[in-house]
Amino acid sequence: MTESEHFEGAVDDAVGPTDAGEAKGFVRFRSSVWGTIIGKDEGRERWSSRVAFFFAAVGSAVGFGNVWRFPQLAADYGGGAFLIPYVIALFVIGIPILFLEIALGQFHQTGDVGVFGSIHCRLRGVGLSSVAGSYMLVCYYTMLIAWVINAFFDSFSADAIWKQDPPPTGDDAVMYFFNDIIGMSTVWDSPDLRPTRLVGKNVGYSFLGWLIIYLCVAWGLKWTGRITYFTMGLPIVLLFVFLGRAVSLPGAEDGIQKYIGIWDTSVLVKQPDVWSRAVSQIFFSLSVTFGVMTAYGSHCKKSEPAFANSCVIACSNCLFSFISGFAVFASIGHLAYLSETGEFPTYESFGLVFGTWPVVLNTLPGGVHWVRLLFFDLFLLGIDSAFSLLEGLLTVVRDTVRFQDKSKFIVAGVACLFAWLVGFIYATDAGLFFLDTIDFYINFVMLLVGLLETFSVGWIYGIEKSIDTLGAPVVHFFLFGNFGSIILASGLWFGLKNDHAIWAGFVGLVVFYLACLAICLVFMKKKGMLSKNGLYELYFANMFDLKKELQPVIGHVPTIWCILIRHVIPHLLLILFINLARADNAAGESLFGHYEGYATWPYQVLGILTAAFAFFLFLIGVAAPKTMAWLDLPDEKKIWKSGKSIKKVDIVEDEEEDGGKADKFDSEEGAKQQQQEAT
């Protein structure tokens, strides 16, 4: 292929100006491997400071999941034993994916769709699936906030449960939350627990929640960052206040013993879905696979240390979860102490918080005021997570050609209004059942998106270069051997119902992988590439090329991250996805399609459609990329990927008869001269 032919085949649409004030003919660089713009973007919103970014990112990560979902999982899966898969998931999967999203968003200065579309135009669906998942999640997440608001205002009523004498027990508080706040008193007699009515208060409080979310995002990122100083800062202070009160109560030590003192490690084998749930909890708590961290990273300066930022966010979030667990279990221990039987209460879901903390705080002098403070604290924890989930979508939408000039007030308003209307199903008397079901199936969306993200970066990035070097058969058989072996092994592990399943899976994995590798080596020998350099190209070259691209811009990129993203994380996520899909409930039925015994219609159907919709968006992007043309980044001009180095081109706009634009590229000598002048 001649250089001119390579030039014609390598042109791609570039990212254009994102602000009307950007100078015409603004010149940018295109990365040789990414094929994406990595120039200066003066028109993009920026965080007011690095601290504001930390508060916003940690505020997004810390939410309801830290105070009720994490303790619930610990209670369900062996107490302290749950920390084993949780910590492994954090360091092996969570932090690497968090770094991937922040780093690529920061490097490309755009959201999820632009980031993965830059790897290949057929991968836009990966980014679209992630923001679709976040939007579906925030629709029910905001109803949780509405219930908290409802409980807060209800505490001021004359007959509030917290003002009764004697004070309410944990069971009283849970039933109050279910029947009076959610409005479930009318659903218990309904066939298959189907909804019978809308709960008017929750419709109104949901609107109030969405209005507050709108006000937090509509005025731009700098205001959002400043708001998080309060919405994140105060809950941290209050957590230690609640923790101090909980651990000082009689019976608290028994609760803490149940939290970290009892390690039932048998659940790691007997309940293998604990591994999938641990990873999904990490995804939930770090806000990864939702497009949030990519969006937040895209508003950082390019020179920010992305890896250090990722570590600070991840560790802060997990520390909050861990400390919250002490507060919750200390409260549970106190309730067990107060009960006649001395048994630990078995609250689930959001009832785990409403049945413990309010009851404990109500024992303080002026208890109802402490309860109100708790509800206000929960509101703050939820609101910054909610508007961050919305921010991921807004960034993707406002980075596109069609909406780049639209006011954020309008785009955010439409998104909030539509989400409020969709959320009506959660405002019914069966809202908790809908929420619980969708929340379970969102686990599949997160695992799927995490798999697609790491597969895109680890295997699709640089694949053209690998094919040119090694040949298509080598690349394709190596890819097939890596993931085909995982699918075969998972089928044996989770399909066979005997004692030999584990060994059969490992044998199948090794044999399948080695067979495909042998075929690769045969083709490499024919091509004269069976050498150290050839094996390096096969196993590591694309990721270390990526490291060379990223490191001069965003700072340190760990070598271990490159290895994990290519050879570990996508394989693990594929296993965990299959593992969760094959997990059984207590009746021996698959959780997928039979979660918690809810009726097939409407609960299971809507849940399955939630997961299927995310996968459908990805498939549409792969099969028909032109259908996602409306997601194109601003069309600045066509720029050549040289394949060896970063070239600079001058962009000249010419008006054509049809109103289009033509491209004019300077010679290489002229480009070098202009680059020196620009420098």
C-alpha positions as CSV (number, residue, x, y, z in Angstrom):
1,M,0.0,0.0,0.0
2,T,1.4,3.4,-0.9
3,E,1.5,6.2,1.5
4,S,-1.2,8.1,-0.3
5,E,-3.5,5.0,-0.3
6,H,-2.8,4.6,3.5
7,F,-3.7,8.3,3.9
8,E,-7.0,7.9,2.1
9,G,-7.9,4.8,4.1
10,A,-7.0,6.3,7.5
11,V,-8.9,9.5,7.5
12,D,-11.5,9.8,10.3
13,D,-13.9,12.4,11.5
14,A,-12.3,14.7,14.1
15,V,-13.7,16.3,17.1
16,G,-14.5,19.9,16.4
17,P,-15.0,23.1,18.4
18,T,-17.2,22.7,21.4
19,D,-17.7,26.4,21.9
20,A,-18.7,29.2,19.5
21,G,-15.9,31.3,20.8
22,E,-13.2,28.8,19.8
23,A,-11.0,30.3,17.0
24,K,-11.7,29.3,13.5
25,G,-9.1,27.0,12.0
26,F,-8.0,25.9,15.5
27,V,-5.4,23.2,15.0
28,R,-5.3,20.0,17.1
29,F,-3.3,16.8,17.2
30,R,-4.6,13.3,16.4
31,S,-3.1,10.3,18.2
32,S,-1.5,7.9,15.8
33,V,-3.1,4.8,17.3
34,W,-6.3,6.2,18.8
35,G,-7.1,8.3,15.8
36,T,-8.7,10.9,18.1
37,I,-8.1,14.5,18.9
38,I,-5.9,15.2,21.9
39,G,-5.6,19.0,21.6
40,K,-6.7,21.9,23.8
41,D,-10.4,22.5,24.2
42,E,-11.0,26.0,25.6
43,G,-14.7,25.8,25.4
44,R,-15.2,22.7,27.7
45,E,-16.5,23.1,31.2
46,R,-13.9,22.6,33.9
47,W,-14.0,21.8,37.6
48,S,-13.3,24.8,39.7
49,S,-10.5,22.9,41.5
50,R,-9.1,19.4,42.0
51,V,-10.8,19.3,45.4
52,A,-14.1,20.0,43.7
53,F,-13.5,17.0,41.4
54,F,-12.7,14.8,44.4
55,F,-15.8,15.8,46.2
56,A,-18.0,15.3,43.2
57,A,-16.5,11.9,42.3
58,V,-16.5,10.6,45.8
59,G,-20.0,12.0,46.3
60,S,-21.1,10.1,43.2
61,A,-19.5,6.9,44.5
62,V,-20.8,7.2,48.0
63,G,-24.6,6.8,48.2
64,F,-27.4,4.6,49.4
65,G,-25.4,1.5,48.3
66,N,-22.8,2.2,51.0
67,V,-25.2,2.4,53.9
68,W,-27.6,-0.4,53.1
69,R,-26.5,-2.4,50.1
70,F,-23.0,-3.2,51.3
71,P,-24.2,-4.1,54.9
72,Q,-27.0,-6.2,53.4
73,L,-24.5,-8.2,51.2
74,A,-22.2,-8.7,54.2
75,A,-25.2,-10.0,56.2
76,D,-26.2,-12.4,53.3
77,Y,-22.8,-13.7,52.5
78,G,-21.0,-14.8,55.6
79,G,-20.4,-11.5,57.4
80,G,-16.7,-10.7,57.3
81,A,-16.2,-13.4,54.6
82,F,-17.8,-11.0,52.1
83,L,-14.8,-8.7,52.5
84,I,-12.6,-11.3,50.7
85,P,-14.3,-11.1,47.3
86,Y,-15.1,-7.4,47.9
87,V,-11.4,-6.5,48.4
88,I,-10.2,-8.7,45.6
89,A,-12.9,-7.2,43.3
90,L,-11.8,-3.7,44.3
91,F,-8.1,-4.1,43.5
92,V,-8.3,-6.5,40.5
93,I,-11.3,-5.1,38.8
94,G,-12.7,-1.9,40.4
95,I,-9.7,0.4,40.5
96,P,-8.5,-0.6,37.0
97,I,-11.9,0.1,35.4
98,L,-12.2,3.3,37.4
99,F,-8.8,4.4,36.1
100,L,-9.8,3.3,32.6
101,E,-12.8,5.5,32.6
102,I,-11.3,8.6,34.2
103,A,-8.1,8.3,32.1
104,L,-9.8,8.0,28.7
105,G,-12.4,10.6,29.5
106,Q,-9.6,13.0,30.5
107,F,-7.5,12.0,27.5
108,H,-10.2,12.4,24.9
109,Q,-12.1,15.2,26.7
110,T,-15.5,13.6,26.0
111,G,-18.0,11.2,27.4
112,D,-18.4,7.4,27.0
113,V,-19.8,7.4,23.5
114,G,-17.0,9.5,22.2
115,V,-14.3,7.5,24.0
116,F,-15.3,4.1,22.8
117,G,-16.3,5.4,19.4
118,S,-12.8,6.7,19.0
119,I,-11.5,3.1,19.3
120,H,-13.9,2.1,16.5
121,C,-17.0,3.6,15.2
122,R,-18.9,0.4,15.8
123,L,-18.2,0.6,19.5
124,R,-20.3,3.7,20.2
125,G,-22.9,1.3,21.5
126,V,-20.6,0.4,24.4
127,G,-20.8,4.0,25.6
128,L,-24.5,4.3,24.8
129,S,-25.2,1.1,26.8
130,S,-23.4,2.5,29.8
131,V,-25.3,5.8,29.9
132,A,-28.6,3.9,29.2
133,G,-27.8,1.8,32.3
134,S,-27.2,5.0,34.4
135,Y,-30.4,6.6,33.2
136,M,-32.5,3.5,34.0
137,L,-30.8,3.4,37.4
138,V,-31.4,7.0,38.3
139,C,-35.1,6.7,37.5
140,Y,-35.5,4.4,40.5
141,Y,-32.7,5.8,42.5
142,T,-34.6,9.1,42.7
143,M,-37.6,7.4,44.1
144,L,-35.4,6.2,47.0
145,I,-34.7,9.9,47.5
146,A,-38.4,10.7,47.3
147,W,-39.1,8.1,50.1
148,V,-36.5,9.7,52.3
149,I,-38.0,13.2,51.6
150,N,-41.4,11.8,52.5
151,A,-40.1,10.3,55.7
152,F,-38.4,13.6,56.6
153,F,-41.6,15.7,56.2
154,D,-43.8,13.0,57.8
155,S,-41.6,13.3,61.0
156,F,-43.1,16.7,61.6
157,S,-46.7,15.4,61.7
158,A,-48.4,15.4,65.1
159,D,-48.8,11.6,65.0
160,A,-45.3,10.8,63.7
161,I,-44.2,7.3,64.8
162,W,-41.0,8.8,66.3
163,K,-43.1,10.8,68.8
164,Q,-45.0,7.7,70.1
165,D,-44.6,6.4,73.6
166,P,-43.3,3.7,73.9
167,P,-40.8,4.4,71.1
168,P,-41.1,2.2,68.0
169,T,-39.2,-1.0,67.7
170,G,-37.2,-2.0,64.6
171,D,-40.1,-4.0,63.3
172,D,-42.5,-1.0,63.8
173,A,-40.1,1.3,61.9
174,V,-39.8,-1.1,59.0
175,M,-43.6,-1.6,58.7
176,Y,-44.0,2.2,59.0
177,F,-41.6,2.6,56.1
178,F,-43.2,0.0,53.9
179,N,-46.9,0.8,54.6
180,D,-47.0,4.5,55.3
181,I,-44.0,5.9,53.4
182,I,-43.9,3.7,50.3
183,G,-47.7,3.1,50.5
184,M,-47.6,-0.7,50.4
185,S,-50.6,-1.3,52.7
186,T,-52.9,-1.8,49.7
187,V,-50.6,-4.1,47.7
188,W,-50.4,-7.1,50.0
189,D,-53.9,-8.4,49.0
190,S,-53.2,-7.9,45.2
191,P,-52.8,-11.0,43.0
192,D,-49.1,-11.6,42.4
193,L,-48.4,-8.4,44.4
194,R,-49.2,-6.3,41.3
195,P,-49.6,-2.5,41.7
196,T,-53.1,-1.2,42.5
197,R,-52.6,2.6,42.8
198,L,-50.3,5.5,42.5
199,V,-49.1,7.0,45.8
200,G,-49.8,10.7,45.4
201,K,-47.3,11.9,48.0
202,N,-44.4,9.9,46.3
203,V,-45.3,11.3,42.9
204,G,-45.0,14.8,44.3
205,Y,-41.9,14.1,46.4
206,S,-40.3,12.5,43.3
207,F,-41.0,15.7,41.4
208,L,-39.3,17.7,44.2
209,G,-36.3,15.3,44.0
210,W,-36.0,15.8,40.3
211,L,-36.3,19.5,40.6
212,I,-33.4,19.6,43.1
213,I,-31.3,17.4,40.8
214,Y,-32.1,19.7,37.9
215,L,-31.0,22.8,39.9
216,C,-27.8,21.0,40.8
217,V,-26.7,20.3,37.2
218,A,-28.3,23.0,35.1
219,W,-26.0,25.8,36.2
220,G,-22.9,24.0,35.0
221,L,-20.1,21.9,36.5
222,K,-18.5,24.6,38.6
223,W,-21.7,25.0,40.6
224,T,-22.1,21.2,40.8
225,G,-18.6,20.9,42.3
226,R,-19.3,23.6,44.9
227,I,-22.6,21.9,45.9
228,T,-20.8,18.7,46.6
229,Y,-18.7,20.3,49.3
230,F,-21.9,20.3,51.3
231,T,-23.7,17.2,50.0
232,M,-20.6,15.1,50.5
233,G,-18.9,16.9,53.4
234,L,-21.8,16.9,55.8
235,P,-22.6,13.1,55.4
236,I,-19.0,12.3,56.3
237,V,-19.3,14.2,59.6
238,L,-22.7,12.8,60.4
239,L,-21.5,9.2,59.7
240,F,-19.0,9.5,62.5
241,V,-21.7,11.0,64.8
242,F,-24.1,8.1,64.1
243,L,-21.2,5.6,64.4
244,G,-20.2,7.0,67.8
245,R,-23.8,6.7,69.1
246,A,-24.3,3.2,67.7
247,V,-21.1,1.7,69.1
248,S,-21.8,3.1,72.6
249,L,-25.1,1.2,73.0
250,P,-25.5,-2.1,74.8
251,G,-25.3,-5.1,72.4
252,A,-23.3,-3.1,69.8
253,E,-20.3,-5.4,70.3
254,D,-22.4,-8.4,69.3
255,G,-23.5,-6.7,66.1
256,I,-19.9,-5.8,65.2
257,Q,-18.9,-9.4,66.0
258,K,-21.5,-10.5,63.4
259,Y,-20.1,-8.0,60.9
260,I,-16.4,-8.8,61.0
261,G,-15.9,-11.3,63.8
262,I,-17.7,-14.2,62.1
263,W,-16.2,-15.3,58.8
264,D,-18.3,-18.0,57.2
265,T,-16.0,-18.7,54.3
266,S,-18.0,-21.6,53.1
267,V,-20.3,-19.2,51.3
268,L,-17.5,-18.5,48.9
269,V,-17.9,-22.0,47.5
270,K,-21.5,-22.9,48.4
271,Q,-22.9,-19.6,47.1
272,P,-20.7,-18.8,44.1
273,D,-22.9,-15.8,43.1
274,V,-21.2,-14.0,46.0
275,W,-18.3,-13.2,43.6
276,S,-20.6,-11.7,41.0
277,R,-22.5,-9.7,43.7
278,A,-19.2,-8.4,45.1
279,V,-18.1,-7.1,41.7
280,S,-21.4,-5.5,41.0
281,Q,-21.3,-3.9,44.4
282,I,-17.9,-2.4,43.5
283,F,-19.3,-1.2,40.3
284,F,-22.3,0.4,42.1
285,S,-20.2,2.0,44.8
286,L,-17.5,3.3,42.5
287,S,-20.1,4.5,39.9
288,V,-18.2,2.8,37.1
289,T,-19.8,1.3,34.0
290,F,-22.4,4.2,34.1
291,G,-20.5,6.8,32.1
292,V,-20.2,9.0,35.2
293,M,-16.5,8.8,35.8
294,T,-15.7,9.1,32.1
295,A,-17.8,12.3,32.1
296,Y,-16.3,13.7,35.2
297,G,-12.8,12.9,34.0
298,S,-13.5,14.6,30.7
299,H,-13.9,17.9,32.6
300,C,-10.5,17.6,34.3
301,K,-7.4,19.2,32.8
302,K,-5.5,16.8,30.6
303,S,-2.5,17.0,32.9
304,E,-4.3,15.8,36.0
305,P,-2.7,12.6,37.5
306,A,-5.5,10.2,36.6
307,F,-4.2,7.2,38.4
308,A,-3.7,9.0,41.7
309,N,-7.1,10.5,41.4
310,S,-8.6,7.1,40.8
311,C,-7.0,5.6,43.9
312,V,-8.1,8.4,46.1
313,I,-11.7,8.1,44.9
314,A,-11.8,4.3,45.2
315,C,-10.2,4.1,48.7
316,S,-12.4,6.9,50.0
317,N,-15.6,5.2,48.8
318,C,-14.7,1.8,50.2
319,L,-13.6,3.2,53.5
320,F,-17.0,4.9,53.8
321,S,-18.8,1.6,53.1
322,F,-16.6,-0.2,55.6
323,I,-17.3,2.3,58.4
324,S,-21.0,2.4,57.5
325,G,-21.1,-1.3,58.1
326,F,-19.9,-0.8,61.7
327,A,-22.7,1.7,62.3
328,V,-25.4,-0.5,60.8
329,F,-24.3,-3.7,62.6
330,A,-23.8,-2.0,65.9
331,S,-27.4,-0.8,65.6
332,I,-28.6,-4.3,64.7
333,G,-26.7,-5.6,67.8
334,H,-28.5,-3.1,70.0
335,L,-31.9,-4.0,68.6
336,A,-31.1,-7.7,69.3
337,Y,-30.2,-6.7,72.8
338,L,-33.6,-5.0,73.3
339,S,-35.6,-7.9,71.8
340,E,-37.0,-10.5,74.1
341,T,-35.5,-13.4,72.1
342,G,-32.1,-11.8,71.6
343,E,-32.1,-12.8,67.9
344,F,-30.7,-10.5,65.3
345,P,-33.3,-8.8,63.1
346,T,-33.2,-9.9,59.5
347,Y,-34.1,-6.7,57.6
348,E,-33.5,-6.5,53.9
349,S,-33.0,-3.9,51.3
350,F,-33.7,-0.3,52.4
351,G,-35.4,-1.6,55.5
352,L,-32.0,-2.5,56.8
353,V,-31.4,1.3,57.4
354,F,-34.9,2.3,58.3
355,G,-35.2,-0.5,60.8
356,T,-31.9,0.3,62.6
357,W,-30.6,3.8,62.6
358,P,-33.8,5.8,63.2
359,V,-34.7,3.5,66.1
360,V,-31.3,3.9,67.7
361,L,-31.2,7.6,67.2
362,N,-34.7,8.0,68.6
363,T,-33.3,6.8,71.9
364,L,-31.2,10.0,72.2
365,P,-32.6,13.1,74.0
366,G,-34.6,15.0,71.5
367,G,-34.6,11.8,69.4
368,V,-37.0,13.0,66.7
369,H,-34.6,15.7,65.7
370,W,-31.8,13.1,65.4
371,V,-34.1,11.1,63.2
372,R,-34.8,14.1,61.0
373,L,-31.1,14.7,60.8
374,L,-30.6,11.1,59.6
375,F,-33.2,11.5,56.9
376,F,-31.5,14.8,55.8
377,D,-28.2,12.9,55.8
378,L,-29.6,10.1,53.6
379,F,-31.0,12.8,51.3
380,L,-27.6,14.3,50.8
381,L,-26.0,10.9,50.2
382,G,-28.5,10.2,47.5
383,I,-28.7,13.5,45.7
384,D,-25.1,13.8,44.6
385,S,-25.1,10.2,43.4
386,A,-28.3,11.0,41.4
387,F,-27.1,14.1,39.7
388,S,-23.8,12.4,38.9
389,L,-25.7,9.6,37.1
390,L,-27.5,12.3,35.1
391,E,-24.3,14.1,34.4
392,G,-22.9,11.1,32.5
393,L,-25.9,11.3,30.1
394,L,-25.7,15.0,29.7
395,T,-22.1,15.0,28.8
396,V,-22.6,12.4,26.1
397,V,-25.6,14.3,24.7
398,R,-24.0,17.7,24.8
399,D,-20.8,16.5,23.2
400,T,-22.6,15.6,20.0
401,V,-23.1,17.7,16.8
402,R,-26.8,17.9,17.2
403,F,-26.9,19.1,20.8
404,Q,-23.6,20.9,21.3
405,D,-25.2,24.3,21.0
406,K,-28.3,23.4,23.1
407,S,-28.5,25.0,26.5
408,K,-27.8,22.7,29.4
409,F,-30.9,24.1,31.0
410,I,-33.0,22.7,28.2
411,V,-31.2,19.3,27.8
412,A,-31.2,18.7,31.6
413,G,-34.8,19.8,31.9
414,V,-36.0,17.3,29.2
415,A,-34.0,14.5,30.8
416,C,-35.3,15.2,34.2
417,L,-38.9,15.5,33.1
418,F,-38.9,12.2,31.2
419,A,-37.2,10.4,34.0
420,W,-39.8,11.6,36.5
421,L,-42.6,10.3,34.2
422,V,-40.8,6.9,33.8
423,G,-40.4,6.8,37.6
424,F,-44.2,6.6,38.1
425,I,-44.0,2.8,38.3
426,Y,-41.9,3.2,41.4
427,A,-44.5,5.6,42.9
428,T,-47.1,2.8,42.9
429,D,-47.9,0.8,46.0
430,A,-45.7,-1.9,44.4
431,G,-42.9,0.5,43.8
432,L,-40.4,-1.4,46.1
433,F,-41.0,-4.6,44.2
434,F,-40.3,-2.9,40.9
435,L,-37.2,-1.2,42.3
436,D,-35.9,-4.4,43.8
437,T,-36.3,-6.3,40.5
438,I,-34.8,-3.7,38.3
439,D,-32.0,-3.2,40.8
440,F,-31.1,-6.9,40.5
441,Y,-31.1,-6.9,36.7
442,I,-29.0,-3.8,36.6
443,N,-26.3,-6.1,37.9
444,F,-26.2,-7.8,34.5
445,V,-26.0,-4.4,32.7
446,M,-23.0,-3.4,34.9
447,L,-21.1,-6.7,34.3
448,L,-21.9,-6.5,30.6
449,V,-20.7,-2.9,30.2
450,G,-17.6,-3.6,32.2
451,L,-16.9,-6.6,30.0
452,L,-17.4,-4.5,26.8
453,E,-15.3,-1.6,28.0
454,T,-12.3,-3.7,29.0
455,F,-12.7,-5.9,25.8
456,S,-12.8,-2.7,23.7
457,V,-9.7,-1.3,25.2
458,G,-7.8,-4.5,25.7
459,W,-8.6,-6.3,22.5
460,I,-10.1,-3.9,19.8
461,Y,-7.7,-1.0,20.4
462,G,-4.8,-1.4,18.0
463,I,-6.2,-4.5,16.4
464,E,-5.5,-3.2,12.9
465,K,-1.8,-2.8,13.7
466,S,-1.7,-6.3,15.1
467,I,-3.3,-7.7,12.0
468,D,-0.9,-5.9,9.8
469,T,2.0,-7.3,11.8
470,L,0.9,-10.8,12.6
471,G,-1.8,-11.5,10.1
472,A,-5.6,-11.9,10.6
473,P,-5.6,-15.6,11.4
474,V,-3.2,-15.2,14.3
475,V,-5.1,-12.3,15.8
476,H,-8.5,-14.0,15.4
477,F,-7.5,-17.4,16.7
478,F,-5.8,-15.8,19.7
479,L,-8.9,-13.9,20.5
480,F,-11.1,-16.9,20.0
481,G,-8.8,-19.0,22.2
482,N,-8.9,-16.5,25.0
483,F,-12.7,-16.1,25.2
484,G,-13.8,-19.4,23.7
485,S,-12.0,-21.2,26.4
486,I,-13.7,-19.1,29.1
487,I,-17.1,-19.9,27.7
488,L,-16.4,-23.6,27.5
489,A,-15.0,-23.7,31.0
490,S,-18.0,-21.7,32.4
491,G,-20.4,-24.1,30.7
492,L,-18.7,-27.0,32.4
493,W,-18.4,-25.2,35.8
494,F,-22.0,-24.1,36.0
495,G,-23.6,-26.7,33.8
496,L,-22.4,-30.0,35.3
497,K,-24.0,-31.0,38.5
498,N,-21.3,-33.3,39.9
499,D,-18.0,-33.3,41.8
500,H,-15.9,-33.2,38.7
501,A,-17.3,-29.9,37.3
502,I,-14.4,-27.8,38.5
503,W,-11.7,-30.0,37.2
504,A,-13.6,-30.5,33.9
505,G,-13.8,-26.8,33.5
506,F,-10.1,-26.2,34.1
507,V,-9.1,-29.0,31.7
508,G,-11.4,-27.7,29.0
509,L,-10.1,-24.2,29.4
510,V,-6.4,-25.2,29.2
511,V,-6.9,-27.6,26.3
512,F,-9.0,-25.2,24.2
513,Y,-6.6,-22.3,24.9
514,L,-3.5,-24.3,24.0
515,A,-5.1,-25.7,20.8
516,C,-5.8,-22.2,19.6
517,L,-2.4,-20.9,20.7
518,A,-0.8,-23.8,18.7
519,I,-2.6,-22.7,15.6
520,C,-1.4,-19.1,16.2
521,L,2.2,-20.3,16.5
522,V,1.9,-22.2,13.2
523,F,0.7,-19.2,11.4
524,M,3.4,-17.0,13.1
525,K,6.1,-19.4,12.0
526,K,5.0,-19.2,8.4
527,K,5.1,-15.4,8.6
528,G,8.5,-15.5,10.2
529,M,7.2,-13.9,13.4
530,L,7.8,-16.8,15.8
531,S,10.2,-14.9,18.1
532,K,10.2,-12.8,21.3
533,N,9.1,-9.8,19.3
534,G,6.3,-11.7,17.7
535,L,5.1,-13.1,21.1
536,Y,5.3,-9.6,22.6
537,E,3.2,-8.3,19.7
538,L,0.7,-11.0,20.3
539,Y,0.3,-10.6,24.0
540,F,1.2,-7.1,25.0
541,A,2.0,-4.7,22.2
542,N,-1.3,-2.9,21.9
543,M,-1.7,-2.2,25.6
544,F,1.9,-0.9,25.9
545,D,1.3,1.3,22.8
546,L,-1.7,2.6,24.7
547,K,0.4,3.3,27.7
548,K,2.9,5.3,25.5
549,E,-0.1,7.3,24.2
550,L,-1.6,8.1,27.5
551,Q,1.3,8.5,29.8
552,P,2.8,11.8,28.4
553,V,-0.7,13.3,28.7
554,I,-2.4,12.0,31.9
555,G,0.6,10.9,34.0
556,H,1.6,7.5,35.3
557,V,0.0,4.5,33.8
558,P,0.9,1.3,35.8
559,T,2.2,-1.7,33.7
560,I,0.1,-4.0,35.8
561,W,-3.0,-2.1,34.6
562,C,-2.1,-2.9,31.0
563,I,-1.9,-6.6,31.7
564,L,-5.1,-6.7,33.8
565,I,-7.1,-4.9,31.1
566,R,-6.1,-7.3,28.4
567,H,-5.5,-10.7,30.0
568,V,-7.5,-10.7,33.3
569,I,-10.5,-8.4,33.7
570,P,-12.5,-9.2,30.6
571,H,-12.1,-12.9,31.2
572,L,-13.2,-12.6,34.8
573,L,-16.2,-10.4,34.0
574,L,-17.3,-13.0,31.4
575,I,-17.1,-15.7,34.0
576,L,-19.0,-13.6,36.5
577,F,-21.7,-12.7,34.0
578,I,-22.3,-16.3,33.3
579,N,-22.1,-17.2,37.0
580,L,-24.8,-14.7,37.9
581,A,-27.0,-15.8,35.0
582,R,-26.7,-19.4,36.2
583,A,-27.2,-18.7,39.9
584,D,-30.1,-20.4,41.5
585,N,-32.6,-19.3,44.2
586,A,-33.6,-21.2,47.3
587,A,-36.1,-23.2,45.2
588,G,-33.4,-24.3,42.8
589,E,-34.7,-22.1,40.0
590,S,-32.4,-19.7,38.0
591,L,-32.4,-16.2,39.5
592,F,-32.6,-14.9,36.0
593,G,-36.3,-14.9,35.3
594,H,-37.3,-16.0,38.8
595,Y,-35.7,-13.3,41.1
596,E,-37.3,-13.3,44.6
597,G,-40.3,-15.2,43.3
598,Y,-41.8,-12.1,41.8
599,A,-44.5,-12.6,39.1
600,T,-43.3,-13.0,35.6
601,W,-45.4,-10.1,34.5
602,P,-44.7,-7.3,35.1
603,Y,-41.6,-7.7,37.3
604,Q,-39.4,-10.3,35.6
605,V,-40.3,-9.1,32.1
606,L,-39.4,-5.5,32.9
607,G,-36.2,-6.6,34.6
608,I,-35.1,-8.8,31.7
609,L,-36.0,-6.1,29.2
610,T,-33.7,-3.7,31.2
611,A,-30.7,-6.0,30.7
612,A,-31.7,-6.8,27.1
613,F,-32.0,-3.2,26.2
614,A,-28.4,-2.4,27.1
615,F,-27.2,-5.4,25.1
616,F,-29.4,-4.3,22.2
617,L,-27.9,-0.9,22.1
618,F,-24.4,-2.4,21.8
619,L,-25.5,-4.8,19.0
620,I,-27.1,-1.9,17.1
621,G,-23.8,0.0,17.3
622,V,-21.9,-3.0,16.0
623,A,-24.2,-4.1,13.2
624,A,-25.5,-0.7,12.0
625,P,-23.1,2.1,13.1
626,K,-24.7,4.6,10.8
627,T,-27.9,4.5,13.0
628,M,-25.8,6.2,15.7
629,A,-24.6,9.1,13.4
630,W,-26.6,11.5,15.6
631,L,-24.0,10.7,18.3
632,D,-21.1,12.0,16.1
633,L,-18.8,14.4,17.8
634,P,-18.5,17.8,16.1
635,D,-17.2,17.4,12.6
636,E,-14.0,19.5,12.5
637,K,-12.3,17.9,9.5
638,K,-10.7,14.7,8.3
639,I,-7.3,14.0,9.8
640,W,-4.7,11.3,9.0
641,K,-3.6,8.7,11.4
642,S,0.1,8.1,10.4
643,G,0.4,4.8,12.4
644,K,3.9,5.9,13.7
645,S,3.7,9.3,15.2
646,I,1.4,12.2,15.9
647,K,1.0,14.4,12.8
648,K,-0.3,17.8,12.8
649,V,-2.6,19.2,10.1
650,D,-3.9,22.6,9.4
651,I,-7.6,22.9,9.0
652,V,-8.9,25.2,6.4
653,E,-12.6,25.6,5.8
654,D,-13.8,25.9,2.2
655,E,-17.4,26.5,1.3
656,E,-18.7,24.3,-1.4
657,E,-21.7,24.6,-3.7
658,D,-23.7,22.1,-1.6
659,G,-22.9,23.9,1.6
660,G,-20.4,21.3,2.6
661,K,-16.8,21.7,3.5
662,A,-13.6,20.5,1.9
663,D,-10.3,19.5,3.6
664,K,-7.0,20.9,2.7
665,F,-3.8,19.4,4.2
666,D,-0.5,21.1,4.3
667,S,2.6,19.2,3.2
668,E,4.6,17.4,5.9
669,E,7.3,20.1,5.8
670,G,4.6,22.8,6.3
671,A,3.0,20.9,9.1
672,K,6.4,20.6,10.9
673,Q,7.0,24.3,10.5
674,Q,3.5,25.1,11.8
675,Q,4.0,22.8,14.7
676,Q,7.2,24.5,15.7
677,E,5.4,27.9,15.5
678,A,2.5,26.7,17.6
679,T,5.0,25.3,20.2
